[in-house]
Structure formats: C-alpha cells, structure tokens
C-alpha cells in the first residue's frame, strides 16, 4: 500500500510538552498514520513521497486562536504570511467583529465596521453558515474556524445604539448565536469597541449562557487593558461563572507604563479561578506594541449610532471640539501620543504620516495632540490604523512563560506585500517565539513553546485530533529548522516573510515546500465541536 508522505528522521515535538525525540511520521489520507522512533528502526513503508528532514523539527501545525482573517481571506486565500510561519489554522471572528450575521436594514452599518481591513469581501451571505460556505469555496492555504462577534449580533438586533437591548433584542441576539452554532466554534466580545462597549454584564451573561448551551468558546477583548485591567479580568471571570461558558481572555497585556507589572496579579486571578473550576484560558502575542484603529480612543458617545454617525460628529465643529476635549483629558493615560504610530491610512490627505507618531503629526499640523487626532480621523473619514507601543518587555516575557497562555497573533495580514506599515505580528508571531524567545533569549523551552501554539489552543476549542502528532490526528504539520527559524517582519519594515520553516502541511498536503508556498488549496472551514 502506498502512503502519501513519509517525513523521515526529524526531531518530533508532538505538541504535548513532551521532550523531542527522533522519529519518522507517516501521513495518509489527511491523517497521521504512524509515528515510529528512528532508534527502533523507523518506518519501512512504500510511501509515495519520502521527505528526509534530519536535524529539523516536526511538530503540529500552529493554531492561531486570535485572528481577524475573516475580513481579509477573500483577498489572499493562499495565506502566504501564515504558511511561511507553520500556521495551519486561524480562529477568526475576534474582538466582537465578524462579517455575519447580515440583516438587510443594518447591512451598511455592519460593512462599515469592517471597512478598514475589508479585503475583497463579497458580502454575498446573511448567516454564519452562508459565510462559511463562501469561504469554503476559496482556494484556502490554511484552515479557518469561525466565531460570531457580539458587535455583529448587536448591529443585527439593534444597530449601533448606545443603550441596553430590549428583552426582544436580547432574545434576538441569543437566537442568532444558536442559529450560528453549527458553523462556528465560538462567540466573541470587543468591550472597548462600539457597539460592544455599550453592553452591561447582564447582557453578556445572557448571551454567554446561550454560548455555553451550544458548547462554544467565549473569547473576550476585555473592557480595559490599562488601569482597569484587574476589574476587567474579574468581569470576564464573573461572566464565565454566571453562565458556565468556557472563557478565553484575548491578548492579555497591561497597556501603559503606569500599569506595567499588573499582569502578574491578572495571571494570579486567572489561575485562582481555574483552581476553583472556572474553565478559563488566555492568549498573547509576543510584542510590546498593540494595534487597532484610532477611533478606539474616542469617547463612547462619539461612536453612538455607528461609523456614519461618528463621521457627522467629526464634521460638526462643535461636536468635534467636544470630542477633542474628552480625548485631551485622557492624554498621558491610555492615550499617549508619543507612543501611538500611524500604521495605515487608506486613500486620504494624511498618508504622509504613516510611520510617524500622533505627536509628530500634531507638530506638523500646528495642533495639540487631541485636536490633531480628531483632524486625522476627520480627514481620513475614520480610517486610520495605529500601532501603540504601550507594553513592557518584562510583562511580555512573564505572560509567555505561563504554561496556560497560548500564543496568538491578533493579525489580519494574509498576503504580502501590501499597503502601509501594519503591525508585524501578522507575519511573524509564531516564528518570533521559536527564534527570538526560545532559541535566542531562552525565555521558555521548545516543547513548551510548541505546546502553547498547538495542543493548548486546540484544547480550548475542544479539539482532540488537532494540535498533536499521533496516529489518527489530522495531519496539520510544520517542519522547521530550529537554528534558523526567524521572524523578519519589523515595525519599520513589516513586509518581510518569516524564514526557517521548511514545510507546512495542511490535511497532509504540502502548502509550503522547501520554504516556498505551493498555492495548493488544502484548507477548509472547521465547524463547531459536537454538542456536549
């Protein structure tokens, strides 16, 4: 019997955290068929393809728990930035944003919320299932697992209003979760973004209870990642306790120098909750800068009614002045113009500020920093992405060492090259951990690092046949040179693909061979886990 591929003579790190061992890995029909230690004679089979990998590491393909690729996959389905990192699965729909459900009377508002990173979305769907079908027809280079976003649910039920939902609107959101459940693996919130920021705890508990009933994960971009970090962690844990939902705290960090070090107590809170029986995990990207849109610093009232209403306020001199006053009151707090760098400005008058700080833009415009931020948003019609250099390297390392924290990118860039100066995390998160933090800095060892990128995220999703290398598991695999693997993307020059990953297999098919993408469509949409 001929088998698909035999990976021969590599160092197997199987995803469980166990030490590496020299082994042959046999793949057939999309699954791992056999694993045999070379010292025991290896595998003597008639494989249709034999790939000799002595000295290289073979491990499960990396699972990115926090991606925004659902808005960009139509523009670059081959996902070259991912396969060159050894990433085989992206979990999308994070931070409360998903491109579904779409209801006719709020369709424009939903599209407006994703317009900044929308890369060729066709918007031919209304439901999660229809979106999944549309993505499934693409020539995918990696797998996608979808989440439904709370912001999208709120827009479908009640638009962008800054108020509590009526009982009927809340029930509508719960029903949309249930209706989405067969196509998604989770539900997410973005509690610093409108309209998610308008939600109180009771609303979130009600939807999370439905999420738990469907056996889905709850991922949250918490309400505060600065001075209110610990309160935000406690809110997330309370929602999980009250609803019984599995909780994933997204991109854990402490943002702002005044709050550096508070991640230690945040990790303690999470560990204590886990000890009492709360099913909670967290994830992190390995950088000291975050990235979002400049609108996330605006006061909630300025965002009420959605992007179109916000733009009207920016165009009104009196309301724009009020926004600037509110924003100015936060200068030196979460809004630190010296650390916030313009990353992307689609067509508009202020593209010249890409790569420069808000403070530098203010000097050139002859304005204070708050008024400059308002003017940049007005001129760019709200479309202005930023990179915020707000975190501590000590905090990054502390979180990275925690064996219960998964590595995740928070990225959206799938094609290369592209426009602007995006955060390099989309092109280098996983290789940065392997190269910089494991090999060069020895912050954690290789088996633990691999586990945080494979078996750990798979376990958060309830997957037992992914994230590990053992007979019967899905043959999503990465092969890399531990001595050379590196992230090349930087904040100054982000459009650089990672190197050192030799082969990436998705469902037993090579999507990266000898470091070169094959453009072979091997990915699929992974639907929800079975009902509990």
Protein Blocks (a to p, Z undefined) as FASTA:
>chain_A
ZZfbdcehiacdehnopacdddddddeehiafbdcdfknnpaadddfbdcdfehiacddd
dddfbdcklmmmmmmmnommlmmnopabdcehiehiacbdcdfklmmmmmmmmmmmoghi
aklafbfmlmmmmmmmpccfbdcdddddfklmmmmmnojadcdddfklmmmmmmmmmmmm
mmpcbdcddfkbcfklmpcfklmmmmmmmmmmnopacddddfbfclmmmmmmmmmmmmmm
mnopacddehiadedjklgojlmmmmmmmmmmmmnopacddddddbfbdcddfklmpcfk
lmgoijklmmmmmmpmklmmmmmmmmmmmgoilmcfklpccfbdcedfklmmgoiafklm
mmmnopafklmmmmmmmmnnopacddddfbcfklmmmmmmpmkbccdekiabfbdcdehj
ddfklmmmmmmmmmmmmmmnomacfklmmmmmmmmmmmmnopakgoiacehiacddcddd
fklgccfbdfklmcbccehiabdceehiafbgghiaehiafbdcddddddZZ
